[in-house]
Amino acid sequence: MYAVKATNRIIVIRPRKALKAEEAAEFLDIGMSSLYRYARAGIIPGRKIGSDWRFSKLALEKWLDAQVKEEND
């Protein structure tokens, strides 16, 4: 966590949390093979860095919200 002082106020900037594949699968409550399959197909947001996949928790939350909205429409 970083703190930046700007005109008598302190603004706290939190670094983004990138989830490892195992953490993302647990967060989404899906298996690892499904996670990799969905990520490769572009169904869920993720980024491959070298041989590892990383997932933004915020992006996954937004994706989940969109899935719920689609189901309710």
MMTF fields as JSON, N, C-alpha, C and O atoms, coordinates in Angstrom:
{
  "mmtfVersion": "1.0.0",
  "mmtfProducer": "UNKNOWN",
  "numBonds": 291,
  "numAtoms": 292,
  "numGroups": 73,
  "numChains": 1,
  "numModels": 1,
  "chainsPerModel": [1],
  "groupsPerChain": [73],
  "chainIdList": ["A"],
  "bondAtomList": [4, 2, 8, 6, 12, 10, 16, 14, 20, 18, 24, 22, 28, 26, 32, 30, 36, 34, 40, 38, 44, 42, 48, 46, 52, 50, 56, 54, 60, 58, 64, 62, 68, 66, 72, 70, 76, 74, 80, 78, 84, 82, 88, 86, 92, 90, 96, 94, 100, 98, 104, 102, 108, 106, 112, 110, 116, 114, 120, 118, 124, 122, 128, 126, 132, 130, 136, 134, 140, 138, 144, 142, 148, 146, 152, 150, 156, 154, 160, 158, 164, 162, 168, 166, 172, 170, 176, 174, 180, 178, 184, 182, 188, 186, 192, 190, 196, 194, 200, 198, 204, 202, 208, 206, 212, 210, 216, 214, 220, 218, 224, 222, 228, 226, 232, 230, 236, 234, 240, 238, 244, 242, 248, 246, 252, 250, 256, 254, 260, 258, 264, 262, 268, 266, 272, 270, 276, 274, 280, 278, 284, 282, 288, 286],
  "bondOrderList": [1, 1, 1, 1, 1, 1, 1, 1, 1, 1, 1, 1, 1, 1, 1, 1, 1, 1, 1, 1, 1, 1, 1, 1, 1, 1, 1, 1, 1, 1, 1, 1, 1, 1, 1, 1, 1, 1, 1, 1, 1, 1, 1, 1, 1, 1, 1, 1, 1, 1, 1, 1, 1, 1, 1, 1, 1, 1, 1, 1, 1, 1, 1, 1, 1, 1, 1, 1, 1, 1, 1, 1],
  "groupList": [{"groupName": "MET", "atomNameList": ["N", "CA", "C", "O"], "elementList": ["N", "C", "C", "O"], "formalChargeList": [0, 0, 0, 0], "bondAtomList": [1, 0, 2, 1, 3, 2], "bondOrderList": [1, 1, 2], "singleLetterCode": "M", "chemCompType": "L-PEPTIDE LINKING"}, {"groupName": "TYR", "atomNameList": ["N", "CA", "C", "O"], "elementList": ["N", "C", "C", "O"], "formalChargeList": [0, 0, 0, 0], "bondAtomList": [1, 0, 2, 1, 3, 2], "bondOrderList": [1, 1, 2], "singleLetterCode": "Y", "chemCompType": "L-PEPTIDE LINKING"}, {"groupName": "ALA", "atomNameList": ["N", "CA", "C", "O"], "elementList": ["N", "C", "C", "O"], "formalChargeList": [0, 0, 0, 0], "bondAtomList": [1, 0, 2, 1, 3, 2], "bondOrderList": [1, 1, 2], "singleLetterCode": "A", "chemCompType": "L-PEPTIDE LINKING"}, {"groupName": "VAL", "atomNameList": ["N", "CA", "C", "O"], "elementList": ["N", "C", "C", "O"], "formalChargeList": [0, 0, 0, 0], "bondAtomList": [1, 0, 2, 1, 3, 2], "bondOrderList": [1, 1, 2], "singleLetterCode": "V", "chemCompType": "L-PEPTIDE LINKING"}, {"groupName": "LYS", "atomNameList": ["N", "CA", "C", "O"], "elementList": ["N", "C", "C", "O"], "formalChargeList": [0, 0, 0, 0], "bondAtomList": [1, 0, 2, 1, 3, 2], "bondOrderList": [1, 1, 2], "singleLetterCode": "K", "chemCompType": "L-PEPTIDE LINKING"}, {"groupName": "THR", "atomNameList": ["N", "CA", "C", "O"], "elementList": ["N", "C", "C", "O"], "formalChargeList": [0, 0, 0, 0], "bondAtomList": [1, 0, 2, 1, 3, 2], "bondOrderList": [1, 1, 2], "singleLetterCode": "T", "chemCompType": "L-PEPTIDE LINKING"}, {"groupName": "ASN", "atomNameList": ["N", "CA", "C", "O"], "elementList": ["N", "C", "C", "O"], "formalChargeList": [0, 0, 0, 0], "bondAtomList": [1, 0, 2, 1, 3, 2], "bondOrderList": [1, 1, 2], "singleLetterCode": "N", "chemCompType": "L-PEPTIDE LINKING"}, {"groupName": "ARG", "atomNameList": ["N", "CA", "C", "O"], "elementList": ["N", "C", "C", "O"], "formalChargeList": [0, 0, 0, 0], "bondAtomList": [1, 0, 2, 1, 3, 2], "bondOrderList": [1, 1, 2], "singleLetterCode": "R", "chemCompType": "L-PEPTIDE LINKING"}, {"groupName": "ILE", "atomNameList": ["N", "CA", "C", "O"], "elementList": ["N", "C", "C", "O"], "formalChargeList": [0, 0, 0, 0], "bondAtomList": [1, 0, 2, 1, 3, 2], "bondOrderList": [1, 1, 2], "singleLetterCode": "I", "chemCompType": "L-PEPTIDE LINKING"}, {"groupName": "PRO", "atomNameList": ["N", "CA", "C", "O"], "elementList": ["N", "C", "C", "O"], "formalChargeList": [0, 0, 0, 0], "bondAtomList": [1, 0, 2, 1, 3, 2], "bondOrderList": [1, 1, 2], "singleLetterCode": "P", "chemCompType": "L-PEPTIDE LINKING"}, {"groupName": "LEU", "atomNameList": ["N", "CA", "C", "O"], "elementList": ["N", "C", "C", "O"], "formalChargeList": [0, 0, 0, 0], "bondAtomList": [1, 0, 2, 1, 3, 2], "bondOrderList": [1, 1, 2], "singleLetterCode": "L", "chemCompType": "L-PEPTIDE LINKING"}, {"groupName": "GLU", "atomNameList": ["N", "CA", "C", "O"], "elementList": ["N", "C", "C", "O"], "formalChargeList": [0, 0, 0, 0], "bondAtomList": [1, 0, 2, 1, 3, 2], "bondOrderList": [1, 1, 2], "singleLetterCode": "E", "chemCompType": "L-PEPTIDE LINKING"}, {"groupName": "PHE", "atomNameList": ["N", "CA", "C", "O"], "elementList": ["N", "C", "C", "O"], "formalChargeList": [0, 0, 0, 0], "bondAtomList": [1, 0, 2, 1, 3, 2], "bondOrderList": [1, 1, 2], "singleLetterCode": "F", "chemCompType": "L-PEPTIDE LINKING"}, {"groupName": "ASP", "atomNameList": ["N", "CA", "C", "O"], "elementList": ["N", "C", "C", "O"], "formalChargeList": [0, 0, 0, 0], "bondAtomList": [1, 0, 2, 1, 3, 2], "bondOrderList": [1, 1, 2], "singleLetterCode": "D", "chemCompType": "L-PEPTIDE LINKING"}, {"groupName": "GLY", "atomNameList": ["N", "CA", "C", "O"], "elementList": ["N", "C", "C", "O"], "formalChargeList": [0, 0, 0, 0], "bondAtomList": [1, 0, 2, 1, 3, 2], "bondOrderList": [1, 1, 2], "singleLetterCode": "G", "chemCompType": "PEPTIDE LINKING"}, {"groupName": "SER", "atomNameList": ["N", "CA", "C", "O"], "elementList": ["N", "C", "C", "O"], "formalChargeList": [0, 0, 0, 0], "bondAtomList": [1, 0, 2, 1, 3, 2], "bondOrderList": [1, 1, 2], "singleLetterCode": "S", "chemCompType": "L-PEPTIDE LINKING"}, {"groupName": "TRP", "atomNameList": ["N", "CA", "C", "O"], "elementList": ["N", "C", "C", "O"], "formalChargeList": [0, 0, 0, 0], "bondAtomList": [1, 0, 2, 1, 3, 2], "bondOrderList": [1, 1, 2], "singleLetterCode": "W", "chemCompType": "L-PEPTIDE LINKING"}, {"groupName": "GLN", "atomNameList": ["N", "CA", "C", "O"], "elementList": ["N", "C", "C", "O"], "formalChargeList": [0, 0, 0, 0], "bondAtomList": [1, 0, 2, 1, 3, 2], "bondOrderList": [1, 1, 2], "singleLetterCode": "Q", "chemCompType": "L-PEPTIDE LINKING"}],
  "groupTypeList": [0, 1, 2, 3, 4, 2, 5, 6, 7, 8, 8, 3, 8, 7, 9, 7, 4, 2, 10, 4, 2, 11, 11, 2, 2, 11, 12, 10, 13, 8, 14, 0, 15, 15, 10, 1, 7, 1, 2, 7, 2, 14, 8, 8, 9, 14, 7, 4, 8, 14, 15, 13, 16, 7, 12, 15, 4, 10, 2, 10, 11, 4, 16, 10, 13, 2, 17, 3, 4, 11, 11, 6, 13],
  "groupIdList": [1, 2, 3, 4, 5, 6, 7, 8, 9, 10, 11, 12, 13, 14, 15, 16, 17, 18, 19, 20, 21, 22, 23, 24, 25, 26, 27, 28, 29, 30, 31, 32, 33, 34, 35, 36, 37, 38, 39, 40, 41, 42, 43, 44, 45, 46, 47, 48, 49, 50, 51, 52, 53, 54, 55, 56, 57, 58, 59, 60, 61, 62, 63, 64, 65, 66, 67, 68, 69, 70, 71, 72, 73],
  "secStructList": [7, 3, 3, 3, 3, 3, 6, 6, 3, 3, 3, 3, 3, 7, 7, 7, 7, 3, 3, 3, 2, 2, 2, 2, 2, 2, 2, 2, 6, 7, 7, 2, 2, 2, 2, 2, 2, 2, 2, 2, 2, 6, 1, 1, 7, 7, 3, 3, 3, 6, 6, 3, 3, 3, 3, 3, 2, 2, 2, 2, 2, 2, 2, 2, 2, 2, 2, 2, 2, 2, 2, 2, 7],
  "xCoordList": [0.855, 0.0, 0.902, 1.916, 0.542, 1.32, 0.478, -0.739, 1.129, 0.434, 1.061, 2.284, 0.226, 0.685, 0.067, -1.146, 0.896, 0.372, 0.08, 0.952, -1.139, -1.55, -2.376, -3.466, -1.871, -2.553, -3.252, -4.479, -2.467, -2.942, -3.859, -4.477, -3.962, -4.746, -3.837, -2.914, -4.113, -3.373, -4.29, -5.392, -3.825, -4.572, -3.883, -2.687, -4.639, -4.076, -4.323, -5.457, -3.249, -3.331, -2.995, -1.904, -3.943, -3.721, -3.306, -3.969, -2.222, -1.837, -2.876, -3.505, -3.05, -4.013, -3.535, -2.341, -4.478, -4.173, -4.389, -5.506, -3.319, -3.425, -3.505, -2.636, -4.558, -4.742, -4.018, -4.002, -3.422, -2.864, -4.034, -5.157, -3.77, -4.833, -5.578, -6.806, -4.861, -5.505, -6.451, -7.548, -6.019, -6.849, -8.083, -9.179, -7.9, -9.024, -10.048, -11.253, -9.573, -10.489, -11.283, -12.487, -10.613, -11.303, -12.317, -13.441, -11.922, -12.808, -14.066, -15.169, -13.894, -15.023, -15.748, -16.816, -15.174, -15.734, -15.868, -16.904, -14.769, -14.71, -13.401, -12.489, -13.308, -12.097, -11.012, -11.279, -9.794, -8.658, -8.767, -8.466, -9.192, -9.278, -10.319, -10.117, -11.424, -12.441, -11.886, -12.111, -11.17, -10.576, -9.656, -9.767, -8.747, -7.818, -8.555, -8.216, -9.543, -10.307, -11.033, -10.995, -11.689, -12.411, -11.452, -11.752, -10.306, -9.334, -8.759, -8.655, -8.388, -7.849, -8.869, -8.506, -10.134, -11.199, -11.622, -12.409, -11.108, -11.482, -12.83, -13.404, -13.342, -14.643, -14.531, -15.406, -13.465, -13.219, -11.98, -11.08, -11.925, -10.776, -9.547, -9.599, -8.467, -7.208, -6.08, -6.308, -4.868, -3.707, -2.631, -2.336, -2.057, -0.98, 0.338, 0.647, 1.102, 2.407, 3.428, 3.535, 4.169, 5.067, 4.226, 3.392, 4.448, 3.649, 2.539, 1.795, 2.422, 1.439, 0.283, 0.46, -0.894, -2.065, -2.233, -2.003, -2.638, -2.955, -4.329, -4.717, -5.05, -6.421, -6.619, -6.222, -7.233, -7.573, -8.846, -9.859, -8.79, -9.98, -11.114, -12.271, -10.79, -11.811, -12.45, -13.67, -11.639, -12.176, -13.056, -14.084, -12.657, -13.471, -14.795, -15.831, -14.762, -16.003, -16.949, -18.15, -16.412, -17.242, -17.8, -18.957, -16.97, -17.425, -18.561, -19.558, -18.411, -19.466, -20.76, -21.84, -20.647, -21.833, -22.536, -23.764, -21.761, -22.341, -23.037, -24.073, -22.484, -23.098, -24.442, -25.408, -24.499, -25.747, -26.796, -27.963, -26.39, -27.327, -27.869, -29.058, -27.003, -27.455, -28.478, -29.463, -28.249, -29.171, -30.519, -31.553, -30.511, -31.749, -32.527, -33.698, -31.896, -32.588, -33.408, -34.051],
  "yCoordList": [-1.162, 0.0, 1.226, 1.257, 2.216, 3.428, 4.606, 4.623, 5.581, 6.795, 7.972, 8.089, 8.831, 10.001, 11.217, 11.271, 12.193, 13.402, 14.422, 14.753, 14.91, 15.891, 16.966, 16.693, 18.158, 19.319, 19.018, 19.059, 18.72, 18.486, 17.278, 17.116, 16.433, 15.205, 14.032, 14.144, 12.929, 11.717, 10.816, 10.475, 10.444, 9.558, 8.204, 8.096, 7.184, 5.84, 5.143, 5.056, 4.651, 3.935, 2.479, 2.157, 1.604, 0.179, -0.472, -0.298, -1.213, -1.906, -2.955, -3.555, -3.172, -4.174, -5.557, -5.855, -6.381, -7.748, -8.661, -8.796, -9.28, -10.265, -11.639, -12.027, -12.369, -13.7, -14.723, -14.626, -15.699, -16.844, -17.705, -17.535, -18.625, -19.464, -20.215, -20.295, -20.76, -21.509, -20.624, -21.046, -19.387, -18.448, -18.041, -17.922, -17.829, -17.446, -18.571, -18.323, -19.804, -20.949, -21.072, -21.332, -20.887, -20.951, -19.815, -20.027, -18.617, -17.458, -17.684, -17.33, -18.273, -18.515, -19.815, -20.082, -20.615, -21.915, -22.833, -23.457, -22.886, -23.781, -24.554, -24.186, -25.604, -26.404, -25.724, -24.813, -26.183, -25.601, -25.796, -24.878, -26.973, -27.209, -26.288, -25.799, -26.048, -25.113, -23.697, -22.974, -23.302, -21.964, -21.755, -20.749, -22.699, -22.572, -22.57, -21.792, -23.417, -23.494, -22.171, -21.649, -21.634, -20.364, -19.205, -18.324, -19.207, -18.125, -18.176, -17.142, -19.366, -19.502, -19.074, -18.494, -19.357, -19.009, -17.545, -17.069, -16.826, -15.428, -15.251, -14.162, -16.32, -16.249, -15.493, -14.698, -15.74, -14.989, -14.126, -14.497, -12.974, -12.088, -12.636, -12.976, -12.714, -13.168, -12.848, -12.507, -12.961, -12.644, -13.685, -14.02, -14.184, -15.153, -14.398, -13.623, -14.631, -13.999, -15.124, -15.85, -15.26, -16.405, -17.662, -17.789, -18.581, -19.812, -19.786, -20.757, -18.68, -18.574, -17.654, -16.677, -17.989, -17.138, -16.277, -16.74, -15.014, -14.109, -13.508, -13.288, -13.249, -12.772, -11.612, -11.685, -10.544, -9.404, -9.741, -10.11, -9.612, -9.905, -8.955, -9.368, -7.696, -6.715, -7.094, -7.022, -7.496, -7.896, -9.137, -9.239, -10.078, -11.278, -10.937, -11.505, -10.007, -9.583, -8.936, -9.208, -8.08, -7.433, -8.466, -8.378, -9.449, -10.509, -11.305, -11.605, -11.647, -12.379, -11.575, -12.115, -10.279, -9.414, -9.417, -9.474, -9.357, -9.362, -10.689, -10.71, -11.791, -13.101, -13.183, -13.72, -12.653, -12.664, -11.809, -12.196, -10.643, -9.766, -10.442, -10.326, -11.158, -11.86, -12.932, -13.108, -13.647, -14.703, -14.136, -14.778, -12.934, -12.323, -11.615, -11.284, -11.382, -10.691, -11.648, -11.238],
  "zCoordList": [0.0, 0.0, 0.0, 0.698, -0.766, -0.873, -0.404, -0.587, 0.195, 0.61, -0.119, -0.194, -0.648, -1.366, -0.705, -0.504, -0.367, 0.253, -0.839, -1.642, -0.861, -1.863, -1.178, -0.676, -1.158, -0.59, 0.733, 0.824, 1.737, 3.1, 3.256, 4.308, 2.246, 2.358, 2.031, 1.224, 2.661, 2.345, 1.536, 1.967, 0.378, -0.505, -0.463, -0.735, -0.124, -0.053, -1.383, -1.856, -1.973, -3.24, -2.971, -2.499, -3.277, -3.057, -4.367, -5.389, -4.339, -5.569, -5.944, -5.072, -7.223, -7.679, -7.286, -7.314, -6.925, -6.521, -7.713, -8.214, -8.16, -9.235, -8.594, -7.814, -8.934, -8.38, -9.232, -10.459, -8.579, -9.29, -9.741, -9.266, -10.655, -11.206, -10.111, -10.143, -9.154, -8.072, -7.275, -6.91, -7.004, -6.248, -7.054, -6.505, -8.355, -9.21, -9.299, -9.244, -9.435, -9.504, -8.211, -8.236, -7.093, -5.801, -5.681, -5.225, -6.09, -6.023, -6.867, -6.452, -8.051, -8.954, -8.648, -9.2, -7.775, -7.4, -8.621, -8.851, -9.397, -10.55, -10.494, -9.753, -11.259, -11.313, -12.135, -12.918, -11.939, -12.645, -14.158, -14.922, -14.593, -16.041, -16.675, -17.787, -15.98, -16.489, -16.538, -17.508, -15.505, -15.461, -16.658, -17.359, -16.897, -18.019, -19.356, -20.248, -19.499, -20.744, -21.005, -22.119, -19.98, -20.132, -20.406, -21.212, -19.738, -19.933, -21.352, -22.012, -21.823, -23.184, -24.234, -25.258, -23.981, -24.929, -24.819, -25.636, -23.818, -23.63, -22.963, -22.992, -22.358, -21.689, -20.371, -20.03, -19.639, -18.406, -18.6, -19.353, -17.927, -18.091, -17.378, -16.196, -18.095, -17.517, -18.472, -19.633, -17.976, -18.796, -18.537, -17.39, -19.602, -19.471, -19.441, -20.346, -18.398, -18.241, -18.206, -17.218, -19.283, -19.402, -19.509, -20.405, -18.6, -18.607, -17.565, -17.425, -16.833, -15.752, -16.138, -16.865, -15.637, -15.806, -14.562, -13.445, -14.756, -13.661, -13.94, -15.087, -12.848, -12.949, -11.988, -10.826, -12.475, -11.633, -10.866, -11.461, -9.551, -8.747, -9.117, -9.2, -9.337, -9.718, -11.055, -11.2, -12.027, -13.335, -13.209, -13.877, -12.357, -12.151, -11.482, -11.826, -10.522, -9.865, -10.871, -10.86, -11.741, -12.768, -13.737, -14.148, -14.101, -15.004, -14.364, -15.021, -13.084, -12.379, -12.339, -12.576, -12.039, -12.015, -13.371, -13.437, -14.448, -15.793, -16.079, -16.743, -15.589, -15.804, -15.09, -15.632, -13.881, -13.11, -13.811, -13.882, -14.332, -15.036, -16.283, -16.58, -17.028, -18.234, -17.889, -18.606, -16.797, -16.386, -15.968, -16.159, -15.398, -14.916, -16.02, -15.835, -17.155, -18.265, -19.086, -20.053]
}
